[in-house]
Amino acid sequence: MSLNPVAHPLLDKAGIRHGFFTREGGVSEGLYAGLNTGVGSQDDPALVAENRRRVAEWMGGGADDLCGCYQIHSAVARVAEGGWAGERPDGDAVVAGVKGPVLTVLTADCAPVLLADAEAGVIGAAHAGWKGALGGVVHSTVTAMQALGADPRRMVAVVGPCIAQASYEVGADYQDRFGHHDPGSERFFIPGAAPDKRLFDLPGFVLWRLEQAGVADAAWTGHDTRADPARFYSNRRAYLAGEPDFGRLISAICLT
C-alpha cells in the first residue's frame, strides 16, 4: 500500500509540498499497524525508522532531512537551517526559510498546523494540542516565520487531521480556564453528556488563534482522528479502549 497523505488546496495553490500523513503505507504491526512515525512510541524502532524514511522519500528528501522537535506542549518554535539528522531539540514548532529541511510534527489527536508564505519562501509546522494552542504556539510560530521575512498577510495555514469537537470531551473547568486566559474562547465549548463535562472544538480554537496572529487564510482539513481508526491513530481512542500505547501520525512541509 502506498502512502496517501491528506493535502489541502490552500497549500497546493501556494505550490508548497506538504502532507498530513495517515496510517496508510507503513510497515508497523499490531497496535501500530501502518505508518507509525512515533520515535517515542514502544513500536519496533527499525519499523519506525523505515516509516520515517518512506515519508522523507515522499517529501523528496532523506531521513536526515526530517526536522521535528521533542514535543513538550510548549510555545517554543525552532529554526531549521538544514536537516537535523535525528536530533530533536525541545519545542513544538519548526520554521525554515531555506530548501532542504523537511519540517515535521507528530500527532495522535492534537492539531498539526502547516504554514507557508510562498512569496517569501518561508514555511512552518506547529504541534497544537489544547495546552500549546492556549499557551501561544501558533503566535510563536508566526513570529518566528516573520523573523525570516514572512508576512502573516501573505501566509496560508492548514490545520490537519485532529480530534474534533464531537469526540473531545473535557471537564467543565477547561471552559473556565480558557475563558479566564483568553476571553471569548468560551464559545469553543458546548455541553457534554454530563453537567460537569464539555465538548471542546480544538480545530476551531486553533483557527481562531491563526486569525488572531494575522494569518490571511486558514482552514481545517475536516478529519476527526478519533472517529476514523482505519486512517488515523488516536490517543483518546486508545485510552478509551484500554490499549497500552498508540501510533503517531506525521505531518510534513518543505520548500522545493
N, C-alpha and C positions, 0 to 999 in steps of 0.2 A: 504494500500500500504506500502510495506516495504522500509526501507532506501536502497538506491542504490548508494553509493559513487563511484566516479571515483578513481581507483587505477592505479599505474604505475609500469611497470616491474622493473625499477631501484630500487625502494624501496621494491618491492616484493622479488626481488632476494637477497636483503640485510636482509630479514627477519624482516622488520620493519613494525609494524602495523600502518596503516595510511588510510586516506580517504579524498578526496575532495568531500564534501557532496553537493548534488544537492537539488532541491526543493522537491524531492520525499520522501514520508514517514512522512510528518509532519501534524500538526493539525490546522495551521493558515488558515485564510479565507480571501476572498476579494483580495485586492492588494497584500496581503502577502501569498496567498494560497500556502500551502505546509510547508516546513521545514524552516521557518524563525527563525533564531537564533540570530537576532539582538536585543540586550538589549537596544540599543539606538534608535530603531525604535518606531513608535507610535502604534505598534501592542499591543494586549492584553498581559500584562506581564505574565499571567498564561499560555497562549498558548506558548509564547516564552520559558518559563521555561520548559514546557513539551517537546518541541522540543529539547532543550539542554539536557534534561535528556535522551532522546532517543539516541542522539549522544554519550553521555558519556557511556551509556549502551553498544552500539555497539562497542565502543572502549575498553570495558572491565572494566570500572570504574563507578564511580558515579558522579553526578553533581558537587560535591565539589572538584572533581579531575581536573576539567577544569581550565586551566591556560591561560588566554588571556588578553592582555593589553587593556587599554583605548587608542585606536589608535589615534595618533596625526600627522601622516605623517612625522615622525621623523626618526632618525637613532639609536634610543635608544633600546638596547637589554637588557632584564631582565633574571635573572636566577631563575628557579623554582626548589626548593628542596622538595616540597610537593604540595598538592592541595591548591589552593588559596581560596576555599570556597566562590566564588563570588567576591572577591576583585579584582580590576583592576587597577594596577599601570599604570601611563602614559608610553607609549612606543609603539614600532611597531614590536618587535620580542621577542621571548622567547626561551631559551635553557635549557637543562637539561641533567644531567649525571646519573640520578637515575630512578629506576622504580617507577611508581605511578602517577606522573603528566601527564596529557593529554594536550599537548601544542596545542593551537588553535589560528587561526587568522580569522577575519571576512572580507568578501569582497563582492563587488557588481560591479565589473569591474576591480578593482585593482588586482594585481597579488599575489596570495598566493604562498609562497615558502616553501616546506618542505625539510629538510636536515637531513642527518644521516651519522655518522661514526660508522658502526655496530661493528667493531673490538674494538673501544674504548668505545662503549656503550654511545654515546653522540648524541643527536638529537636537532633540531632547527626548528622553524616555524617563518616565516617573512611575514609581510604585505608590499608589494612593489607597491605603486602607482607611478606615474611619479615623484612626489616630493621626496618620500622616496628613490626610486631607484637612483635618481640623487644625493640625499644627503648622500648616503652611507649605507643604512640599510643592504644591502647584506654583505658588508665588516664587519660591526659591528657584524652581526650575526655569521659569520665565525670566527671572532676574539674571540667572547665570547665562542664559541664551543672549540676553541683551548685552552682557559684558563682551560677548563675542561678535557683536554687531547686528543682532537680530532686532526686529521691531515688532512688538505684540500686534500692532495694527496690520501687519502682513502675515502673521502666524496663522496656521491651521493646527487644530489639535483633535485627536480622536481618542475617546475613552473606549477601551476594548472590552471583551467579554469579562463580566464580573457578576457578583451576586446582585440580583435585582430585588426591588422592594418587597415583592410578594414572598420572597424566600428568606428575607433577612429580619428575623425577629430579635429585638433587643429589649433591655429593661427601660421602663419609663424614665429612669434617671438620665438616660442618654439624651432625651429631648431637652431636659432641663440644662444639662451640661453644655450642649451645643448652643442653646438659646442664650445662656449666660456668656459664653465665649464669643459668639457671633450672632447678635440679634437679627432675626429674620430667618435663621436656619431651622427654626422650629417647624417650618412648613414642609420639611423633608421627612417628617414623621407622621404616620397615621395610626389609629388604634389597632392593637394586636388582638389576639384571641382572648386575652385576659386583661383586666383593668390595669395591671402593672406592666403590661407589655406594649411595645410599639413596633411598627414595621418601618425600617429606615431605607430611604431612597439614596443609596450610595452614588450611583452614576449621576443622578440629578444634582446632588450636592457637589460632586466634582466638576460638573459642567458650570455650576454657579461660581465655583472657585476660579475656573478659567475665565469666565466673564468678568469677575472682579479684578483679575490680573490684566485685563485689557486685551485678551486674545480675540482676534477678529472673528474667527469662525471655528466652531467646535461642535462635535456630535458624538453620540454613543452608538456603538455597533448594534445594540439591542439584544445581545445574547446574555442569558442568565446561566451562569456556570453551575449553580446547584441543581437546576432543573433539567440538565442535559448530560447525563453520565456517559453517554456514548462519545461525546465530543470533548468534554471538559472535566478536569479534576476540580474537586471542591472540598475545602477544609470542613465547611459546615456539614455537608452531606456525609463525609467520612466520620465526623464526630457523632452525628445522629445515628449512624449505622453501627457505632461501636468499633470502627476499624482503627488499628493502631497507628496508621500513617496514611499519607496521601501523596500523589504526584504533584508536580508543579508545572504549570504552563509557562511558556516563554513568549515574550513579545519583543520584536526587534525592529530597528530602523537604522539606515545608513545612507550616506551620500555616495552617488555613483558618478 
